[in-house]
């Protein structure tokens, strides 16, 4: 799980710094979001990390003003103090806020729109 991999990403990663609560079963870890894309997210690694790697996670990203973005994900890698998640599901209530967040913080918002078009 800690191997370092070189890979080509399908989606543009946008660097962000928001609080994120990572939930699994009855456990919750309070972390910081490092980056986000349509297909994945990276967070910092908490000091105590005793999660079940093969079980799903829910990431609750705190956007401020009582706004949260909920993503359902699986852990893909742990390396250099980072946790890399693959987003498996974004429900209808969260897809528009996710897109707006990515477009607002991307260096090229048109690239995000093109990636959404490829999903269809």
Residue frames as a rotation matrix with the C-alpha (Angstrom) as fourth column:
UNK 1
0.563 0.826 0.000 0.00
0.826 -0.563 0.000 0.00
0.000 0.000 -1.000 0.00
UNK 2
0.606 -0.360 -0.709 2.94
0.102 -0.849 0.518 2.35
-0.789 -0.386 -0.478 0.46
UNK 3
-0.150 -0.700 0.698 4.54
0.866 0.248 0.434 1.82
-0.477 0.670 0.569 -2.94
UNK 4
-0.126 0.033 -0.992 5.27
-0.253 -0.968 -0.001 4.91
-0.959 0.250 0.130 -5.00
UNK 5
0.031 0.249 0.968 3.71
0.808 0.564 -0.171 4.73
-0.589 0.787 -0.184 -8.43
UNK 6
-0.779 -0.154 -0.607 4.10
-0.249 -0.813 0.526 6.79
-0.575 0.561 0.595 -11.55
UNK 7
-0.303 0.767 0.566 0.78
0.807 0.522 -0.276 7.04
-0.507 0.374 -0.777 -13.31
UNK 8
-0.927 0.161 0.339 -1.07
0.104 -0.758 0.644 9.11
0.361 0.632 0.686 -15.82
UNK 9
-0.647 0.727 -0.230 -4.11
0.208 -0.122 -0.971 10.74
-0.733 -0.676 -0.072 -14.34
UNK 10
-0.371 0.637 0.675 -7.38
0.916 0.134 0.377 10.90
0.150 0.759 -0.634 -16.24
UNK 11
0.664 0.720 0.204 -8.48
0.630 -0.685 0.367 14.04
0.404 -0.115 -0.908 -14.41
UNK 12
-0.110 -0.676 0.728 -6.83
0.079 -0.736 -0.672 17.31
0.991 -0.017 0.134 -13.51
UNK 13
0.083 0.040 -0.996 -5.89
0.977 0.192 0.090 17.61
0.195 -0.981 -0.023 -9.83
UNK 14
0.303 0.089 0.949 -6.62
0.032 -0.996 0.083 20.97
0.953 0.005 -0.304 -8.23
UNK 15
-0.648 -0.594 -0.478 -4.61
0.533 0.094 -0.841 21.93
0.544 -0.799 0.255 -5.15
UNK 16
0.291 0.794 0.533 -6.95
-0.154 -0.511 0.846 22.82
0.944 -0.328 -0.027 -2.26
UNK 17
-0.845 -0.486 -0.224 -6.68
0.159 0.171 -0.972 23.26
0.511 -0.857 -0.067 1.47
UNK 18
0.022 0.908 0.419 -9.95
-0.714 -0.279 0.642 22.48
0.699 -0.313 0.643 3.22
UNK 19
-0.546 -0.085 0.833 -10.78
-0.732 0.532 -0.425 20.51
-0.407 -0.842 -0.353 6.35
UNK 20
-0.065 0.530 -0.846 -12.02
-0.672 0.603 0.429 17.02
0.738 0.596 0.317 5.55
UNK 21
-0.072 0.137 0.988 -13.54
-0.843 0.521 -0.134 14.42
-0.533 -0.842 0.078 7.85
UNK 22
-0.456 -0.149 -0.877 -12.77
-0.665 0.712 0.225 10.91
0.591 0.686 -0.424 6.62
UNK 23
0.095 0.634 0.768 -15.40
-0.928 0.334 -0.162 8.44
-0.359 -0.697 0.620 7.80
UNK 24
-0.411 -0.080 -0.908 -15.28
-0.477 0.868 0.139 4.66
0.777 0.491 -0.395 7.83
UNK 25
-0.169 0.453 -0.875 -17.77
0.680 0.696 0.229 2.70
0.713 -0.557 -0.426 9.90
UNK 26
0.793 0.483 -0.371 -17.83
0.586 -0.440 0.680 4.37
0.165 -0.757 -0.632 13.32
UNK 27
-0.024 -0.899 -0.438 -14.40
0.828 -0.263 0.495 5.96
-0.560 -0.351 0.750 12.91
UNK 28
0.919 0.209 0.333 -13.70
0.359 -0.790 -0.497 9.54
0.159 0.576 -0.802 11.87
UNK 29
-0.088 -0.971 -0.221 -10.32
0.926 -0.161 0.342 11.10
-0.368 -0.174 0.913 11.11
UNK 30
0.874 0.338 -0.348 -10.03
0.239 -0.924 -0.298 14.90
-0.423 0.178 -0.889 10.85
UNK 31
-0.072 -0.905 0.419 -7.56
0.842 0.169 0.512 15.80
-0.534 0.390 0.750 8.12
UNK 32
0.013 0.010 -1.000 -6.71
-0.359 -0.933 -0.014 18.41
-0.933 0.359 -0.008 5.49
UNK 33
0.811 0.273 0.518 -7.52
0.404 0.379 -0.832 18.11
-0.424 0.884 0.197 1.82
UNK 34
-0.235 -0.948 -0.217 -4.42
0.223 -0.270 0.937 18.44
-0.946 0.171 0.275 -0.37
UNK 35
-0.808 0.048 -0.587 -5.93
-0.553 -0.402 0.730 18.14
-0.200 0.915 0.351 -3.82
UNK 36
-0.097 0.897 0.432 -9.09
-0.010 0.433 -0.901 17.05
-0.995 -0.092 -0.033 -5.60
UNK 37
-0.889 -0.048 -0.455 -10.21
-0.450 -0.088 0.889 15.92
-0.083 0.995 0.057 -9.05
UNK 38
0.073 0.952 -0.296 -13.28
-0.962 0.145 0.230 14.36
0.262 0.268 0.927 -10.64
UNK 39
0.497 0.105 -0.862 -11.78
-0.223 0.975 -0.009 10.95
0.839 0.197 0.508 -9.93
UNK 40
0.147 -0.524 -0.839 -9.79
0.781 0.582 -0.227 11.28
0.607 -0.622 0.495 -6.74
UNK 41
0.805 0.038 0.592 -8.69
-0.302 -0.833 0.464 13.17
0.510 -0.553 -0.659 -3.67
UNK 42
-0.097 -0.848 -0.520 -5.58
0.541 0.394 -0.743 13.37
0.836 -0.353 0.420 -1.54
UNK 43
0.877 0.314 0.364 -5.44
-0.156 -0.531 0.833 14.22
0.455 -0.787 -0.417 2.15
UNK 44
-0.226 -0.901 0.369 -2.74
-0.822 -0.027 -0.569 14.42
0.523 -0.432 -0.734 4.74
UNK 45
-0.008 0.146 -0.989 -2.29
0.228 0.963 0.140 11.31
0.974 -0.225 -0.041 6.90
UNK 46
0.703 0.289 0.650 -3.36
-0.521 -0.413 0.747 11.53
0.484 -0.864 -0.139 10.53
UNK 47
-0.274 -0.850 0.450 -0.92
-0.939 0.135 -0.315 10.52
0.207 -0.509 -0.835 13.28
UNK 48
-0.603 0.189 0.775 -3.12
-0.245 0.881 -0.405 7.57
-0.759 -0.434 -0.485 14.21
UNK 49
-0.120 0.492 -0.863 -4.36
-0.992 -0.017 0.128 5.81
0.048 0.871 0.490 11.09
UNK 50
-0.796 -0.112 0.595 -5.99
-0.294 0.930 -0.218 2.47
-0.529 -0.349 -0.774 11.80
UNK 51
0.081 0.869 -0.489 -8.45
-0.907 -0.139 -0.397 2.21
-0.412 0.475 0.777 8.91
UNK 52
0.117 0.074 0.990 -9.49
0.250 0.963 -0.101 -0.91
-0.961 0.259 0.094 7.02
UNK 53
-0.617 -0.537 -0.575 -7.83
-0.310 -0.506 0.805 -0.34
-0.723 0.675 0.146 3.66
UNK 54
-0.968 0.209 0.142 -10.20
0.231 0.503 0.833 -2.51
0.103 0.838 -0.535 1.63
UNK 55
-0.131 0.959 -0.251 -13.40
0.936 0.036 -0.351 -0.92
-0.327 -0.281 -0.902 2.99
UNK 56
0.060 0.210 0.976 -15.08
0.711 -0.695 0.105 2.22
0.700 0.688 -0.191 1.57
UNK 57
-0.656 -0.279 -0.702 -14.66
0.674 -0.635 -0.378 5.71
-0.340 -0.721 0.604 3.00
UNK 58
0.545 0.710 0.446 -16.83
0.795 -0.607 -0.007 8.79
0.266 0.358 -0.895 2.98
UNK 59
-0.651 -0.751 -0.109 -15.00
0.758 -0.635 -0.146 12.10
0.041 -0.178 0.983 2.68
UNK 60
0.586 0.802 -0.113 -16.87
0.810 -0.580 0.084 15.11
0.002 -0.141 -0.990 4.05
UNK 61
-0.500 -0.792 0.351 -15.08
0.812 -0.569 -0.129 18.20
0.302 0.220 0.928 2.77
UNK 62
0.231 0.533 -0.814 -15.88
0.792 -0.589 -0.161 21.35
-0.565 -0.608 -0.558 4.75
UNK 63
-0.180 -0.249 0.951 -16.30
0.886 -0.461 0.047 24.21
0.427 0.852 0.304 2.28
UNK 64
-0.975 -0.154 -0.161 -17.35
0.216 -0.826 -0.520 26.79
-0.053 -0.541 0.839 4.87
UNK 65
-0.621 0.783 0.027 -20.68
-0.783 -0.621 0.013 28.45
0.027 -0.013 1.000 5.68
UNK 66
-0.119 0.552 0.825 -22.11
-0.515 0.676 -0.527 25.05
-0.849 -0.487 0.203 6.67
UNK 67
0.642 0.261 -0.721 -21.45
-0.765 0.280 -0.580 23.71
0.051 0.924 0.380 3.16
UNK 68
-0.084 -0.642 0.762 -20.11
-0.443 0.709 0.549 20.17
-0.893 -0.291 -0.344 2.84
UNK 69
0.166 0.026 -0.986 -19.11
-0.945 0.289 -0.151 18.12
0.281 0.957 0.073 -0.15
UNK 70
0.281 0.032 0.959 -19.65
-0.565 0.814 0.138 14.37
-0.776 -0.580 0.246 0.31
UNK 71
0.122 -0.335 -0.934 -17.60
-0.917 0.323 -0.235 11.90
0.380 0.885 -0.268 -1.71
UNK 72
0.799 0.124 0.589 -17.54
-0.356 0.887 0.296 8.11
-0.486 -0.446 0.752 -1.52
UNK 73
0.406 -0.792 -0.456 -14.09
-0.818 -0.091 -0.569 6.68
0.409 0.603 -0.685 -2.10
UNK 74
0.942 -0.295 -0.160 -11.61
0.332 0.889 0.315 3.84
0.049 -0.349 0.936 -1.66
UNK 75
0.533 -0.837 -0.125 -8.07
-0.475 -0.419 0.774 4.24
-0.700 -0.353 -0.621 -0.42
UNK 76
0.964 -0.208 -0.164 -5.60
-0.072 0.391 -0.917 3.70
0.255 0.896 0.362 -3.27
UNK 77
0.166 -0.966 -0.200 -2.23
0.576 0.259 -0.775 4.51
0.801 0.013 0.599 -1.71
UNK 78
0.976 -0.078 -0.201 -0.45
0.137 -0.496 0.858 5.76
-0.167 -0.865 -0.473 1.38
UNK 79
0.241 -0.944 0.225 2.86
0.923 0.152 -0.352 7.49
0.299 0.293 0.908 0.80
UNK 80
-0.645 -0.702 0.301 4.95
0.587 -0.708 -0.394 10.31
0.490 -0.077 0.868 2.25
UNK 81
-0.847 0.301 -0.438 2.31
0.261 -0.481 -0.837 11.41
-0.462 -0.823 0.329 4.74
UNK 82
-0.553 0.665 -0.502 -0.44
-0.827 -0.510 0.235 11.46
-0.099 0.545 0.832 2.09
UNK 83
-0.418 0.541 0.730 -3.52
0.220 0.840 -0.496 9.35
-0.881 -0.047 -0.470 1.56
UNK 84
-0.833 0.136 -0.536 -4.73
-0.547 -0.345 0.763 8.95
-0.081 0.929 0.362 -2.02
UNK 85
-0.321 0.828 0.460 -8.38
0.028 0.494 -0.869 8.12
-0.947 -0.266 -0.181 -2.56
UNK 86
-0.974 0.189 0.124 -10.21
0.142 0.083 0.986 7.04
0.176 0.978 -0.108 -5.70
UNK 87
-0.541 0.841 -0.019 -13.66
-0.643 -0.428 -0.635 8.60
-0.542 -0.332 0.772 -5.79
UNK 88
-0.925 0.217 0.313 -16.20
0.318 0.893 0.319 5.91
-0.210 0.394 -0.895 -6.59
UNK 89
-0.107 0.966 0.237 -19.45
0.941 0.022 0.338 7.82
0.321 0.259 -0.911 -6.33
UNK 90
-0.981 0.022 -0.194 -20.70
0.044 -0.944 -0.326 11.40
-0.191 -0.329 0.925 -6.26
UNK 91
-0.298 0.944 0.139 -24.45
0.865 0.329 -0.378 11.71
-0.403 0.007 -0.915 -5.75
UNK 92
0.096 0.455 0.885 -26.72
0.856 -0.491 0.160 14.23
0.507 0.743 -0.437 -7.47
UNK 93
0.929 0.316 -0.191 -26.60
0.368 -0.749 0.550 16.70
0.031 -0.582 -0.813 -4.57
UNK 94
0.488 -0.824 -0.288 -22.81
0.158 -0.241 0.958 16.85
-0.858 -0.513 0.013 -4.68
UNK 95
0.111 -0.499 0.860 -21.88
0.956 0.291 0.045 16.77
-0.273 0.816 0.509 -8.36
UNK 96
0.628 0.166 0.760 -22.63
0.507 -0.829 -0.238 20.44
0.590 0.535 -0.604 -9.06
UNK 97
0.937 -0.336 0.097 -20.78
-0.300 -0.628 0.718 21.75
-0.181 -0.702 -0.689 -5.97
UNK 98
0.338 -0.847 0.410 -17.82
0.449 0.528 0.721 19.51
-0.827 -0.060 0.559 -6.90
UNK 99
0.202 -0.223 0.954 -17.71
0.972 -0.078 -0.224 20.87
0.125 0.972 0.201 -10.44
UNK 100
0.854 0.164 0.495 -18.02
0.148 -0.986 0.072 24.47
0.500 0.012 -0.866 -9.26
UNK 101
0.800 -0.599 0.027 -15.22
-0.135 -0.136 0.981 23.98
-0.584 -0.789 -0.190 -6.73
UNK 102
0.131 -0.779 0.613 -12.90
0.735 0.492 0.467 22.45
-0.666 0.389 0.637 -9.33
UNK 103
0.326 0.043 0.944 -13.67
0.855 -0.440 -0.275 25.08
0.404 0.897 -0.180 -11.95
UNK 104
0.976 0.103 0.193 -13.23
0.012 -0.906 0.423 27.93
0.218 -0.410 -0.885 -9.45
UNK 105
0.637 -0.757 0.143 -9.77
-0.347 -0.116 0.931 26.73
-0.688 -0.643 -0.336 -8.38
UNK 106
0.446 -0.471 0.761 -8.42
0.748 0.663 -0.028 25.22
-0.491 0.581 0.649 -11.62
UNK 107
-0.435 -0.669 -0.603 -5.82
0.096 -0.700 0.707 27.12
-0.895 0.249 0.369 -13.62
UNK 108
-0.901 0.209 -0.379 -7.87
-0.415 -0.166 0.894 26.23
0.124 0.964 0.236 -16.74
UNK 109
-0.374 0.833 0.407 -11.61
-0.492 0.195 -0.849 25.84
-0.787 -0.518 0.337 -15.96
UNK 110
0.292 0.472 -0.832 -12.26
-0.956 0.129 -0.262 24.78
-0.016 0.872 0.489 -19.57
UNK 111
-0.605 -0.598 -0.526 -10.16
-0.572 0.786 -0.234 21.69
0.553 0.159 -0.818 -18.94
UNK 112
-0.837 0.380 0.393 -12.53
-0.196 0.463 -0.865 20.62
-0.511 -0.801 -0.313 -16.14
UNK 113
0.146 0.938 -0.315 -15.52
-0.712 -0.122 -0.692 21.10
-0.687 0.325 0.650 -18.45
UNK 114
0.031 -0.216 -0.976 -13.83
-0.904 0.410 -0.119 18.95
0.426 0.886 -0.183 -21.11
UNK 115
-0.919 -0.391 -0.039 -13.19
-0.324 0.810 -0.489 16.21
0.223 -0.437 -0.871 -18.53
UNK 116
-0.428 0.854 0.295 -16.88
-0.361 0.138 -0.922 16.24
-0.829 -0.501 0.249 -17.56
UNK 117
0.311 0.525 -0.792 -17.83
-0.926 -0.019 -0.377 15.86
-0.213 0.851 0.480 -21.21
UNK 118
-0.449 -0.571 -0.687 -15.58
-0.690 0.711 -0.139 12.78
0.568 0.411 -0.713 -21.44
UNK 119
-0.854 0.156 0.497 -17.50
-0.332 0.572 -0.750 11.19
-0.401 -0.805 -0.437 -18.56
UNK 120
0.036 0.995 -0.096 -20.77
-0.696 -0.044 -0.717 11.15
-0.718 0.092 0.690 -20.52
